[in-house]
């Protein structure tokens, strides 16, 4: 017996029913109602076709539905645009207006990058009404559900790679030791990085690396390590090497470590019950731990120095007695570590916030629109209890970690300058406004110290540039969460890069001239790389030779970081050598030079071009605090 559904699906879509009129078809449907659910003949069009009253099935491209590119009327097979999803949902669960064919209603929507198919030329859909076959064609062998956001049974999301295929956890060898691999390749490097910053007092925000950090986070925000990115996921040596270079030069500045070197693996052999939201929650929690640790250390150090919080002081003293590591920690190294990890995690938290709150709409002409989580299509937006909990958690992180420091860096020193300006006006209203409490808050010493962590490398009038670079990361994350194609994403990121380059060129904000020149080169390179990416991804088939050039240019700023680190290592080695050499040769001429000898030009320290406004501001700060108990520490010309 041929089901009427199969009969209709194989009939030429623009013709009438062959040998069967409409009333006869409805009669057959009534007789076979125990086998399938049938509405009208017009509901049973092949996927990609839509019913048209009195005209049979019409290609979706002519109706501008479901992002159908074209249809082959001879085989009744439609072609879906690349990056879009099409699937059947039960009419009873969606509240469809009509019963649909076999109780199914066809829905469509924008698919996350790398989730739906691998072809850039589109997906050829099947010619029969089959939920399983359509899912197999659109989502592939490892995914299923709305927007292909759910892993199939016995499959789970890869914990190490974001936009990767689902993994068969029970049979994958790496997944059997997934927790151990995650600890060794992510937690241990993160702990080592935190310890390095606390012990050696590394300050990455003193000027030379600010533009490089921005470039690294722009690079990371485009999801480069994925099935669609420039660093593809495969087992060949080239891919592994590129991922290693990415982690070493760019990933560590986004708190991404060496689990990127391995193929996708689950957290455990039984982790097939997890989904993408669970993995994002785990990563968000792991990224917040270093900041919480540093803040805790700062609180303990503050209580010890001020003689407050008796029980905390006892805890700190006990820790200092048992662990020599604690005794070597200084408040300055803790502050430098806090500012560094804040910058490293800033774009990560923005990305997680965008992913958790990323909403997509799937629509159908036969049923109501459904709002779902973009990267987890099987979860209705703000209707699932687990999604609500994750939204509350990521919102709390956003309000505590992202918003306050950004606002402080924007308000200081702009608000104190506004206060002084209002006080100089003769009208009583602005003079009264200058006495508002919000202005006095930003005149406190601890606010000035916090600003110096991020702004000390900039001229006084351009100290806001630190906040400008932070705010520029917000539209960057929004772009990659809202665009439909990588071409559109890179085009918009090019515009953002141009604004940054323009602002830097007009202000030249750094105190040291050579840093301004180096930053200009990095920003120009960022614009050119994004322009090239926009051109490359506009092709349906990536040009191989041009794509290799793009990959080389993408990693080119790594040479700048290599040269800067080598220069710092040379200076440190030279200092250690001189200290050791002079210890054994007290009368060495190189260690104890003649005080009357005039040094050569090559031996002189490079002069620092300070702005007059810098010196006047430091003088004002010193004079305003000279007769008070508070002291302001301003580090002028610190080149370390």
KOLKOL-707504 format. One record per residue (C-alpha): residue number from 1; residue in one letter; x, y, z. Coordinates in steps of 0.25 Angstrom, whole numbers, padded with zeros to 4 digits. Layout:
pos|code|c1|c2|c3
NUM|A|X|Y|Z $
...
//
This chain:
pos|code|c1|c2|c3
1|X|0000|0000|0000 $
2|X|0006|0014|-0004 $
3|X|0003|0024|0007 $
4|X|-0004|0037|0001 $
5|X|0008|0045|0007 $
6|X|0018|0038|-0001 $
7|X|0009|0039|-0013 $
8|X|0008|0054|-0012 $
9|X|0023|0055|-0009 $
10|X|0027|0049|-0022 $
11|X|0017|0056|-0031 $
12|X|0022|0068|-0039 $
13|X|0019|0079|-0030 $
14|X|0013|0088|-0040 $
15|X|0003|0078|-0045 $
16|X|-0010|0073|-0040 $
17|X|-0011|0060|-0033 $
18|X|-0009|0049|-0044 $
19|X|-0021|0040|-0045 $
20|X|-0026|0044|-0031 $
21|X|-0035|0057|-0029 $
22|X|-0035|0065|-0017 $
23|X|-0048|0058|-0011 $
24|X|-0043|0044|-0014 $
25|X|-0030|0047|-0007 $
26|X|-0037|0052|0006 $
27|X|-0046|0040|0005 $
28|X|-0033|0031|0005 $
29|X|-0027|0039|0017 $
30|X|-0040|0036|0025 $
31|X|-0039|0021|0022 $
32|X|-0024|0021|0026 $
33|X|-0025|0030|0038 $
34|X|-0021|0019|0047 $
35|X|-0007|0019|0040 $
36|X|-0004|0033|0039 $
37|X|-0010|0047|0042 $
38|X|-0014|0055|0029 $
39|X|-0020|0068|0028 $
40|X|-0021|0073|0013 $
41|X|-0013|0069|0001 $
42|X|-0007|0083|0001 $
43|X|0000|0080|0015 $
44|X|0008|0069|0009 $
45|X|0018|0076|0001 $
46|X|0033|0071|0000 $
47|X|0042|0079|0010 $
48|X|0046|0093|0003 $
49|X|0032|0093|-0004 $
50|X|0020|0101|0001 $
51|X|0005|0098|-0002 $
52|X|-0002|0108|-0010 $
53|X|-0017|0107|-0011 $
54|X|-0022|0101|-0024 $
55|X|-0008|0101|-0030 $
56|X|-0002|0089|-0023 $
57|X|0012|0091|-0017 $
58|X|0021|0103|-0020 $
59|X|0036|0104|-0018 $
60|X|0040|0112|-0005 $
61|X|0049|0121|-0013 $
62|X|0037|0127|-0021 $
63|X|0030|0129|-0008 $
64|X|0042|0134|-0001 $
65|X|0041|0124|0011 $
66|X|0051|0116|0018 $
67|X|0063|0122|0011 $
68|X|0061|0112|-0001 $
69|X|0071|0115|-0013 $
70|X|0065|0107|-0024 $
71|X|0057|0095|-0026 $
72|X|0058|0083|-0036 $
73|X|0044|0080|-0041 $
74|X|0048|0067|-0047 $
75|X|0052|0061|-0034 $
76|X|0044|0070|-0025 $
77|X|0057|0073|-0017 $
78|X|0059|0087|-0012 $
79|X|0073|0094|-0008 $
80|X|0074|0100|0005 $
81|X|0084|0112|0007 $
82|X|0096|0110|0014 $
83|X|0095|0113|0029 $
84|X|0081|0111|0030 $
85|X|0072|0100|0037 $
86|X|0060|0093|0033 $
87|X|0053|0082|0041 $
88|X|0039|0076|0045 $
89|X|0033|0079|0058 $
90|X|0021|0072|0064 $
91|X|0009|0081|0062 $
92|X|0003|0077|0076 $
93|X|0016|0082|0083 $
94|X|0017|0095|0075 $
95|X|0002|0099|0076 $
96|X|0001|0099|0061 $
97|X|-0011|0105|0055 $
98|X|-0013|0093|0046 $
99|X|-0011|0078|0048 $
100|X|0000|0077|0037 $
101|X|0005|0065|0030 $
102|X|0006|0053|0039 $
103|X|0005|0062|0050 $
104|X|0017|0070|0046 $
105|X|0019|0084|0043 $
106|X|0032|0090|0035 $
107|X|0040|0100|0042 $
108|X|0052|0108|0038 $
109|X|0062|0118|0044 $
110|X|0077|0122|0044 $
111|X|0086|0112|0049 $
112|X|0099|0114|0057 $
113|X|0112|0113|0050 $
114|X|0117|0099|0048 $
115|X|0104|0093|0053 $
116|X|0096|0091|0040 $
117|X|0104|0083|0029 $
118|X|0118|0086|0024 $
119|X|0115|0091|0009 $
120|X|0116|0105|0006 $
121|X|0108|0103|-0006 $
122|X|0095|0099|0001 $
123|X|0088|0086|0005 $
124|X|0080|0078|-0004 $
125|X|0067|0073|0003 $
126|X|0060|0060|0002 $
127|X|0048|0058|-0007 $
128|X|0039|0051|0003 $
129|X|0033|0055|0016 $
130|X|0042|0049|0027 $
131|X|0046|0056|0040 $
132|X|0058|0046|0042 $
133|X|0063|0047|0027 $
134|X|0062|0062|0027 $
135|X|0070|0063|0040 $
136|X|0081|0054|0035 $
137|X|0083|0063|0023 $
138|X|0082|0076|0030 $
139|X|0089|0073|0043 $
140|X|0098|0062|0040 $
141|X|0101|0049|0047 $
142|X|0103|0055|0061 $
143|X|0093|0066|0063 $
144|X|0078|0067|0063 $
145|X|0066|0076|0068 $
146|X|0063|0090|0066 $
147|X|0075|0098|0059 $
148|X|0083|0085|0061 $
149|X|0086|0090|0075 $
150|X|0084|0076|0082 $
151|X|0094|0064|0081 $
152|X|0088|0051|0077 $
153|X|0086|0040|0087 $
154|X|0099|0034|0093 $
155|X|0106|0047|0088 $
156|X|0111|0059|0096 $
157|X|0117|0073|0093 $
158|X|0132|0074|0093 $
159|X|0137|0081|0105 $
160|X|0150|0086|0099 $
161|X|0145|0092|0085 $
162|X|0133|0101|0085 $
163|X|0127|0099|0071 $
164|X|0130|0085|0068 $
165|X|0123|0072|0065 $
166|X|0117|0064|0076 $
167|X|0125|0053|0082 $
168|X|0120|0038|0084 $
169|X|0124|0039|0099 $
170|X|0123|0024|0102 $
171|X|0132|0019|0091 $
172|X|0142|0031|0090 $
173|X|0156|0027|0097 $
174|X|0159|0042|0101 $
175|X|0145|0043|0107 $
176|X|0148|0032|0117 $
177|X|0159|0041|0123 $
178|X|0152|0054|0120 $
179|X|0152|0060|0134 $
180|X|0167|0057|0135 $
181|X|0170|0063|0122 $
182|X|0162|0075|0125 $
183|X|0169|0077|0139 $
184|X|0183|0075|0132 $
185|X|0181|0083|0120 $
186|X|0172|0095|0125 $
187|X|0172|0095|0140 $
188|X|0187|0093|0143 $
189|X|0192|0103|0132 $
190|X|0182|0113|0138 $
191|X|0187|0111|0152 $
192|X|0202|0112|0147 $
193|X|0198|0125|0140 $
194|X|0192|0131|0152 $
195|X|0204|0127|0161 $
196|X|0213|0133|0151 $
197|X|0206|0147|0151 $
198|X|0206|0147|0167 $
199|X|0220|0143|0169 $
200|X|0228|0151|0158 $
201|X|0219|0163|0158 $
202|X|0216|0164|0143 $
203|X|0209|0176|0138 $
204|X|0204|0174|0124 $
205|X|0196|0187|0124 $
206|X|0208|0196|0125 $
207|X|0207|0200|0110 $
208|X|0214|0191|0100 $
209|X|0204|0180|0100 $
210|X|0191|0187|0100 $
211|X|0189|0187|0085 $
212|X|0193|0173|0084 $
213|X|0184|0168|0095 $
214|X|0172|0175|0087 $
215|X|0177|0168|0074 $
216|X|0177|0154|0081 $
217|X|0163|0156|0087 $
218|X|0158|0161|0073 $
219|X|0164|0148|0067 $
220|X|0158|0139|0078 $
221|X|0144|0146|0077 $
222|X|0142|0141|0063 $
223|X|0143|0126|0067 $
224|X|0155|0123|0059 $
225|X|0157|0109|0064 $
226|X|0144|0102|0058 $
227|X|0139|0094|0046 $
228|X|0137|0107|0039 $
229|X|0149|0116|0044 $
230|X|0163|0118|0039 $
231|X|0168|0108|0049 $
232|X|0161|0096|0045 $
233|X|0158|0084|0054 $
234|X|0165|0071|0048 $
235|X|0175|0061|0052 $
236|X|0186|0065|0042 $
237|X|0199|0071|0047 $
238|X|0197|0084|0041 $
239|X|0184|0086|0048 $
240|X|0190|0082|0062 $
241|X|0202|0092|0059 $
242|X|0193|0103|0056 $
243|X|0185|0101|0069 $
244|X|0198|0100|0077 $
245|X|0202|0114|0071 $
246|X|0188|0119|0074 $
247|X|0188|0115|0088 $
248|X|0203|0120|0091 $
249|X|0201|0134|0085 $
250|X|0187|0137|0085 $
251|X|0179|0127|0093 $
252|X|0185|0129|0107 $
253|X|0181|0144|0106 $
254|X|0167|0139|0106 $
255|X|0169|0128|0116 $
256|X|0169|0117|0106 $
257|X|0179|0106|0108 $
258|X|0184|0093|0102 $
259|X|0172|0085|0101 $
260|X|0170|0091|0088 $
261|X|0181|0082|0083 $
262|X|0173|0070|0084 $
263|X|0161|0065|0076 $
264|X|0147|0068|0083 $
265|X|0145|0060|0095 $
266|X|0134|0059|0106 $
267|X|0136|0061|0121 $
268|X|0134|0046|0123 $
269|X|0128|0034|0117 $
270|X|0115|0037|0123 $
271|X|0114|0052|0119 $
272|X|0104|0050|0108 $
273|X|0094|0056|0116 $
274|X|0101|0069|0116 $
275|X|0098|0080|0106 $
276|X|0105|0093|0101 $
277|X|0099|0101|0113 $
278|X|0105|0092|0123 $
279|X|0119|0094|0117 $
280|X|0117|0109|0116 $
281|X|0114|0109|0131 $
282|X|0126|0100|0134 $
283|X|0135|0110|0126 $
284|X|0129|0122|0132 $
285|X|0132|0117|0146 $
286|X|0146|0113|0143 $
287|X|0149|0127|0137 $
288|X|0144|0134|0150 $
289|X|0152|0126|0160 $
290|X|0166|0133|0157 $
291|X|0159|0147|0160 $
292|X|0152|0142|0172 $
293|X|0166|0136|0178 $
294|X|0173|0149|0175 $
295|X|0162|0158|0182 $
296|X|0162|0149|0194 $
297|X|0177|0150|0195 $
298|X|0176|0166|0194 $
299|X|0165|0165|0205 $
300|X|0174|0157|0214 $
301|X|0186|0166|0211 $
302|X|0177|0179|0214 $
303|X|0172|0173|0227 $
304|X|0186|0169|0232 $
305|X|0192|0183|0228 $
306|X|0181|0191|0235 $
307|X|0179|0182|0247 $
308|X|0165|0178|0244 $
309|X|0157|0166|0242 $
310|X|0163|0158|0253 $
311|X|0159|0144|0248 $
312|X|0164|0147|0234 $
313|X|0177|0152|0240 $
314|X|0178|0139|0247 $
315|X|0175|0131|0235 $
316|X|0186|0139|0227 $
317|X|0196|0137|0238 $
318|X|0194|0122|0238 $
319|X|0195|0121|0223 $
320|X|0208|0129|0223 $
321|X|0214|0120|0234 $
322|X|0210|0107|0226 $
323|X|0213|0112|0212 $
324|X|0225|0120|0208 $
325|X|0218|0124|0195 $
326|X|0209|0133|0202 $
327|X|0220|0141|0209 $
328|X|0225|0145|0195 $
329|X|0212|0151|0190 $
330|X|0212|0166|0190 $
331|X|0200|0175|0189 $
332|X|0206|0181|0176 $
333|X|0207|0168|0169 $
334|X|0193|0164|0174 $
335|X|0187|0177|0167 $
336|X|0195|0175|0155 $
337|X|0190|0160|0154 $
338|X|0176|0165|0156 $
339|X|0176|0175|0145 $
340|X|0183|0165|0136 $
341|X|0172|0154|0138 $
342|X|0161|0164|0137 $
343|X|0166|0168|0123 $
344|X|0168|0153|0119 $
345|X|0154|0149|0124 $
346|X|0146|0162|0119 $
347|X|0144|0157|0105 $
348|X|0141|0143|0110 $
349|X|0130|0148|0120 $
350|X|0124|0156|0109 $
351|X|0124|0144|0099 $
352|X|0117|0135|0110 $
353|X|0107|0146|0113 $
354|X|0104|0147|0098 $
355|X|0102|0132|0097 $
356|X|0093|0130|0109 $
357|X|0084|0142|0105 $
358|X|0085|0139|0090 $
359|X|0071|0136|0084 $
360|X|0067|0131|0071 $
361|X|0053|0130|0065 $
362|X|0049|0118|0056 $
363|X|0036|0121|0048 $
364|X|0026|0114|0040 $
365|X|0014|0118|0031 $
366|X|0006|0107|0038 $
367|X|0009|0110|0053 $
368|X|0014|0121|0063 $
369|X|0028|0126|0063 $
370|X|0037|0119|0074 $
371|X|0048|0127|0082 $
372|X|0059|0117|0086 $
373|X|0073|0118|0091 $
374|X|0082|0121|0079 $
375|X|0093|0110|0082 $
376|X|0083|0101|0089 $
377|X|0071|0100|0080 $
378|X|0064|0090|0088 $
379|X|0063|0100|0100 $
380|X|0052|0110|0099 $
381|X|0057|0124|0102 $
382|X|0054|0127|0117 $
383|X|0044|0116|0118 $
384|X|0053|0105|0123 $
385|X|0057|0106|0138 $
386|X|0071|0102|0136 $
387|X|0073|0113|0125 $
388|X|0067|0123|0135 $
389|X|0077|0119|0146 $
390|X|0089|0121|0136 $
391|X|0083|0134|0132 $
392|X|0083|0139|0146 $
393|X|0097|0134|0148 $
394|X|0103|0140|0136 $
395|X|0096|0153|0139 $
396|X|0102|0154|0153 $
397|X|0116|0152|0147 $
398|X|0113|0163|0137 $
399|X|0108|0173|0147 $
400|X|0120|0170|0157 $
401|X|0132|0168|0147 $
402|X|0129|0175|0134 $
403|X|0120|0187|0138 $
404|X|0127|0194|0150 $
405|X|0141|0194|0145 $
406|X|0137|0199|0131 $
407|X|0129|0210|0138 $
408|X|0140|0214|0147 $
409|X|0150|0215|0136 $
410|X|0140|0223|0128 $
411|X|0137|0232|0140 $
412|X|0151|0234|0144 $
413|X|0157|0245|0142 $
414|X|0146|0250|0134 $
415|X|0137|0253|0146 $
416|X|0147|0260|0154 $
417|X|0151|0269|0142 $
418|X|0136|0272|0141 $
419|X|0135|0275|0155 $
420|X|0146|0285|0155 $
421|X|0140|0291|0142 $
422|X|0127|0293|0149 $
423|X|0133|0299|0161 $
424|X|0139|0310|0153 $
425|X|0126|0315|0147 $
426|X|0120|0327|0153 $
427|X|0105|0322|0153 $
428|X|0101|0316|0166 $
429|X|0094|0304|0160 $
430|X|0107|0298|0154 $
431|X|0115|0301|0167 $
432|X|0104|0294|0175 $
433|X|0105|0282|0165 $
434|X|0120|0281|0167 $
435|X|0118|0278|0182 $
436|X|0109|0265|0178 $
437|X|0114|0253|0185 $
438|X|0117|0245|0172 $
439|X|0128|0255|0169 $
440|X|0135|0253|0183 $
441|X|0135|0238|0181 $
442|X|0144|0239|0169 $
443|X|0153|0248|0177 $
444|X|0157|0237|0186 $
445|X|0171|0231|0186 $
446|X|0167|0216|0184 $
447|X|0159|0221|0171 $
448|X|0172|0227|0166 $
449|X|0180|0215|0169 $
450|X|0170|0206|0162 $
451|X|0171|0216|0150 $
452|X|0186|0215|0150 $
453|X|0186|0200|0148 $
454|X|0180|0202|0134 $
455|X|0183|0216|0130 $
456|X|0197|0219|0135 $
457|X|0203|0217|0121 $
458|X|0194|0228|0115 $
459|X|0195|0243|0115 $
460|X|0186|0250|0125 $
461|X|0176|0256|0115 $
462|X|0175|0242|0108 $
463|X|0174|0233|0120 $
464|X|0160|0230|0116 $
465|X|0166|0222|0104 $
466|X|0167|0210|0114 $
467|X|0152|0210|0115 $
468|X|0150|0212|0100 $
469|X|0158|0199|0097 $
470|X|0149|0192|0107 $
471|X|0136|0197|0101 $
472|X|0140|0194|0087 $
473|X|0140|0179|0091 $
474|X|0125|0180|0094 $
475|X|0120|0182|0079 $
476|X|0131|0172|0075 $
477|X|0123|0161|0083 $
478|X|0110|0166|0078 $
479|X|0114|0165|0064 $
480|X|0118|0150|0065 $
481|X|0105|0147|0073 $
482|X|0096|0154|0063 $
483|X|0102|0152|0049 $
484|X|0097|0141|0039 $
485|X|0110|0139|0031 $
486|X|0125|0140|0034 $
487|X|0125|0150|0022 $
488|X|0116|0160|0030 $
489|X|0123|0158|0043 $
490|X|0137|0161|0037 $
491|X|0131|0173|0030 $
492|X|0125|0179|0043 $
493|X|0138|0176|0050 $
494|X|0145|0184|0040 $
495|X|0137|0196|0043 $
496|X|0140|0194|0058 $
497|X|0155|0193|0055 $
498|X|0154|0206|0047 $
499|X|0148|0213|0058 $
500|X|0159|0208|0068 $
501|X|0170|0212|0058 $
502|X|0164|0226|0056 $
503|X|0163|0228|0070 $
504|X|0177|0224|0073 $
505|X|0182|0232|0061 $
506|X|0175|0245|0066 $
507|X|0179|0244|0080 $
508|X|0193|0237|0080 $
509|X|0190|0233|0095 $
510|X|0202|0226|0100 $
511|X|0213|0234|0108 $
512|X|0224|0227|0100 $
513|X|0225|0230|0085 $
514|X|0230|0216|0081 $
515|X|0218|0210|0087 $
516|X|0209|0219|0079 $
517|X|0216|0215|0066 $
518|X|0215|0200|0069 $
519|X|0200|0201|0073 $
520|X|0198|0208|0060 $
521|X|0204|0196|0052 $
522|X|0196|0186|0060 $
523|X|0183|0194|0058 $
524|X|0185|0195|0043 $
525|X|0189|0181|0042 $
526|X|0175|0177|0049 $
527|X|0168|0185|0039 $
528|X|0175|0179|0027 $
529|X|0173|0165|0032 $
530|X|0158|0167|0034 $
531|X|0157|0173|0020 $
532|X|0163|0161|0014 $
533|X|0155|0152|0022 $
534|X|0142|0159|0017 $
535|X|0147|0157|0003 $
536|X|0151|0142|0005 $
537|X|0138|0138|0011 $
538|X|0129|0145|0001 $
539|X|0133|0133|-0009 $
540|X|0124|0121|-0008 $
541|X|0137|0112|-0009 $
542|X|0149|0118|-0002 $
543|X|0161|0121|-0011 $
544|X|0172|0112|-0006 $
545|X|0184|0121|-0009 $
546|X|0178|0134|-0003 $
547|X|0173|0126|0009 $
548|X|0187|0122|0012 $
549|X|0192|0137|0011 $
550|X|0180|0140|0021 $
551|X|0185|0130|0031 $
552|X|0199|0135|0030 $
553|X|0195|0149|0032 $
554|X|0186|0145|0044 $
555|X|0198|0140|0052 $
556|X|0208|0150|0047 $
557|X|0206|0159|0060 $
558|X|0212|0147|0068 $
559|X|0226|0152|0063 $
560|X|0223|0165|0071 $
561|X|0221|0157|0084 $
562|X|0233|0148|0081 $
563|X|0242|0160|0080 $
564|X|0236|0168|0092 $
565|X|0238|0155|0101 $
566|X|0252|0153|0095 $
567|X|0256|0167|0099 $
568|X|0250|0166|0113 $
569|X|0258|0153|0115 $
570|X|0271|0159|0110 $
571|X|0269|0171|0119 $
572|X|0267|0162|0131 $
573|X|0278|0152|0127 $
574|X|0288|0164|0126 $
575|X|0283|0169|0139 $
576|X|0286|0156|0146 $
577|X|0299|0154|0139 $
578|X|0304|0168|0144 $
579|X|0299|0166|0158 $
580|X|0307|0152|0158 $
581|X|0319|0158|0151 $
582|X|0320|0170|0160 $
583|X|0319|0161|0172 $
584|X|0332|0154|0169 $
585|X|0339|0166|0162 $
586|X|0337|0178|0171 $
587|X|0347|0187|0163 $
588|X|0341|0183|0149 $
589|X|0341|0196|0140 $
590|X|0328|0191|0134 $
591|X|0321|0189|0147 $
592|X|0327|0202|0154 $
593|X|0329|0212|0143 $
594|X|0337|0224|0144 $
595|X|0327|0235|0150 $
596|X|0335|0246|0142 $
597|X|0333|0238|0129 $
598|X|0322|0244|0119 $
599|X|0314|0233|0114 $
600|X|0312|0231|0099 $
601|X|0299|0234|0092 $
602|X|0297|0219|0090 $
603|X|0298|0217|0105 $
604|X|0288|0227|0109 $
605|X|0274|0223|0113 $
606|X|0263|0228|0103 $
607|X|0257|0240|0106 $
608|X|0242|0240|0110 $
609|X|0233|0250|0103 $
610|X|0224|0255|0114 $
611|X|0212|0264|0112 $
612|X|0212|0277|0120 $
613|X|0198|0273|0124 $
614|X|0204|0261|0131 $
615|X|0214|0268|0139 $
616|X|0204|0279|0143 $
617|X|0194|0268|0148 $
618|X|0204|0261|0156 $
619|X|0208|0274|0162 $
620|X|0194|0277|0166 $
621|X|0192|0263|0172 $
622|X|0204|0265|0180 $
623|X|0200|0279|0185 $
624|X|0186|0275|0188 $
625|X|0191|0263|0197 $
626|X|0204|0270|0203 $
627|X|0197|0275|0215 $
628|X|0188|0263|0217 $
629|X|0190|0249|0223 $
630|X|0187|0242|0210 $
631|X|0198|0240|0200 $
632|X|0197|0239|0185 $
633|X|0207|0230|0179 $
634|X|0209|0233|0164 $
635|X|0219|0226|0156 $
636|X|0225|0235|0146 $
637|X|0233|0229|0135 $
638|X|0233|0215|0140 $
639|X|0238|0207|0128 $
640|X|0238|0193|0134 $
//
